[in-house]
Amino acid sequence: MENEREVLLEVNHLNVTYGSGKKAYEAVQDANFKIYKGETFGLVGESGSGKTTIGRAILRILPTSGGEILYKGQKINGRISRQLDRQIIKEIQMIFQDPQSSLNERAKVSYIVGEGLQNVRPDLSTAQREEKVRQALLDVGLLPEFASRFPHEFSGGQRQRIGIARALIVEPEFIVADEPISALDMSIRAQVLNLLRRLQKDDCLEVYDQAYAGRNRRYYKLTEKGQAQLNLYKIEWKNYSTKIGSMFEDAGRNADSGHMREEN
C-alpha cells in the first residue's frame, strides 16, 4: 500500500546540532520518517524533544548536522540551487508556534500577509494582491479592515490567525504547523482546522502537534533525545494517548464539580 503512495517528504537519519565544540548540543538524533502526499502527519513528543527543530530544519531555517531531507525526491538540506530554493519557498510554508515573535511589529498586516505573494507571484497587480490578502483574512476569521493595522493592536489569538493567513496565502503544497491553534478560541479552532482540511483535499498537506492532529492519522513520537520511534500503533502509543486523554477527562470532571472557574 505504502509503495503505491507518493512520498512528498522523507527524512533520513537526520541530526540537528546547536552550538559547536564543547558547547554542542544534539537536539535531534537519527530521525527517520516519510510523509505521503495528501495525508496528515503528527509528530508528537514532550517539550524539548525536537519537534519544532525538525520543522525548522525542513524549511531550511536551521542547518542540519547530518542526514538528509528529501522533498519530492530532491535533497533540500545543505547547499542547493537557487531555483530549488525558490521552489521550496513557494511550496513549503510554516505556521509558527509563537504569535508574538513571528510577526514584524513595524509592518502592517497587509504587508505581513501579502509579502510572500510579492516573491512567488510577481505577476499579480496591487489590486489582485490586496484582494488575496482580504480573502486570506476572511478565511481565518479576521475582518478585511484589519489589514491596515499593526500586530501590537491584536490579541494573541488574532495574531496567530494572521500568521496562518500568511502561510496559506501562497497556496503551498506542504505546511509545517507548529501547534497552530493552541492560542485560538475553541470556535476559531474549528474554523481553522476545517480550512486546513479543505486545503488538504486540494493536495495541501499539514504537519502539526499531537493535541490537534485528529483521528486516522499517522504519528511518530520523539524521545527526549530527539530520536524518532516509529511503531506507535502498538501498546506504546496506546499508553501515551491514554495519558493525554486522562488529563482532559480530569479537567472536565473538575469543571463539572465546580473546582474550576473562569478568570475575569
N, C-alpha and C positions, 0 to 999 in steps of 0.2 A: 504493500500500500504506500509506504513512505517513498519507495523508489520511483513511484509514478508521479509524485507531487514535486512541484518546482521549488527548489531551495532558493529563498531570497537572500538570506544572510546566514553565514556559517562562521563560527568562532572556534578556532583550533589551538589548543594548548596556550591560551592567552595569559600573559603575565603583564601586570602594570605595577611599576615601582615609583614611589615618591622619594625624592632626595637621591643622594649618591654617597658612596663611600661608607663610612661607619654609621651615617645617619640614614642610610637607605631603608625604606620600609616597603615590603612587597604587599601591596594592597589586594592584588588578585593573583592567584597562583593556579596555573594549568586549568583554566576554564574552557569547557568544550560544550557546544550545543549548536543546533541548527534551527532556523526559523523558516517555515514554509509560507509561500505566498497565500494570502487570504486568511491566515489564521491569527488568533490572538495568543500571545506567548507571555506567561507570567514568570518573572524572575523574583524569587522570594528569598528572604533571609533576614537575620537580625540586623539591627542598626550597626553600621560599620563593617558589614561583611563584603562590601564591594559592589553593590547593585548600581549605585549612581556612577561609580568609577567605570564600570563596564559600558554603561550608556554613553558616557562622555568619550570613552575611547572609540566607540563605534562612530561617533560624529567627528572624530579627529580633534576634539578639544584637548584631550590628553594624549601624550605619546605612549606607545606600548614598549615594553622592555623585552618581550618575547612572544612567540606565537604569531598567528595571523588572523586577520578578519577579512572574510570574502563577501563581497556584495555582488550578486548576480555573476558569481564565478570569478570576479576580479579582486585582487588584493587591494585593500583601501587603507591599510595602516602603513606607516613609514612613508617613504618618498613615492609620490605618484605624479602622473602627468597633470598639467593644468586643465586639460579637457576633462579628465576623470574627476578632478577636484570640483569643477563646476557642476558636473553631473551629480555628485554627492550632495552638494549644497542644495540643489534643486529637489532631489528625490528623497532625502532623509532630513527630517526635522525633529526637534526635541521640545517637549513641554517640560520646563524646569520645575523643580520641587518648590523652590523659594520664590514667591511672587514679589518679595521686597527687593531682592538684589538682582533679579533677572531683567528688570526694565530700566531703561535710561531715564533718570529723573528729570533731565533737562530737555527731553523731547516730548512733543505732543503725541497723543495716542495714534493720530492719523499717520504720523511718521513711523512710529514703532511697529504698527501692524502692517503698513504698506511698504516698509523698507525692502523686504525680501522681493517684492514684485519688481522693484527698480533693477534688481540684479538678474532675476530669472525671466522676467517678461518686459524687457525694454521696449517692446513693440507697442505696449499699451499707452494710450493717451492719458493725460492727467485726469480727465473726466472718467475714463474707464477704470483707472486705478482707484479713484475716490469711491466709485460705485462698488468695487470689490471690497474695499475697506468697510463700507457701510453694511454690506451683506454679511461680512465676516463677524462684525459686531452683533448683528441681529442673531446670527446662528448660535452665539454663545450667551444670548440673553442680555445684551447691552444695547442701550439706545444709540442711534447713529450720531446724535449731537455730542456724545462723549468724545468723539474724535478730536475735538478742539481743546480738550483738557489735558492736564499733566498727570502722571501716575500718582503723585502725592495727594491728589484730590479724591482718591478711591480707597475703598476698604480692601482688606487682604483678599477676600473672595472675588471682588471685581477685578483686582489686579491679576489674579490668576486667570480669569477669563480673557483678559487682554493678551496674556501670554499664549493661551490656547488659540485665540484668533490669529495671532502672529504665526503660529506653526501651521495652521490649517489653510491660510490664505493662498499659499503657493501650490496647493494641491499635491502634497508629497505622496510617494508610494510607500513610505515606511516612516512610522512615527515612534520615537522613543519617548515614552511618557513616564516621568519620574514622579509618582504619586500625584497625578494631575488634578484630582478633585478633592484632595484632603482639606483644602482651605475653603471649599464651597458649601453653601447651604444644601440641605437634602433635596429641595425642589430643583435646584440648578444642577446638582449631581446627576440626576436622572436625565435632564435635558442634554447635558454634555455627553453622557455615555451613549444616549440614543444617537447623537450626532456622530460620534466615533463609530458606532455600529453601522450607521448609514454609509459612512465613508468607506468602511471596510468592505462593504458589498461591491464597491467600485474599485477593489483591489488596493485599498489603502490599509495598512497593517499597523497595529499598535502594540507596544510592549509596555506593560505597567505593573505596578506593585500588587502584592497579593490581596490586599483588602478589597480591591475593586475589579479583580480580573474576571470574576463571574464563573459560570459553570461551563462544562465541556471545553475546557482549555488545557493546554499543556503547561506544566510548571517545572521549573528547575530551581532547586534550593542551593543557596550559597552558604557554606560554613563560615565560622567566624574568621577563618584564614583566607576567605575568598576562593575556596575550591568548590567546583560545581559537583553536586550529587544528582544523578540523573534518574534513579529508579523511584520516582515519587508517587507512582500509582500503588505502591505497596504499603506495608504497615507504617513505615516511617512517615509518609505523607498523611496517612490517616490520623496518626497520633498528633502530628504537627497542626493539622487543620482543626482537630478536635479541641486542642488547647486554645486556639484563636476563637473558635465558636463559643467555648465556655465563658470566655471573658465577656462577650456580648450578652450571653444569657444572664450572667451575674449582674451586669449593668442594668438589664431590663427588669430583673426581679427587684433590684434596689429602687428603681424608679417607680415601680408599681406599689411598693410598700412605703413610699414617701421618704426614702433615705436620700434621694437626690432632689435638688431643687435648681431652678434656673437663677443665674446671677443677673442682676439688673445692670 
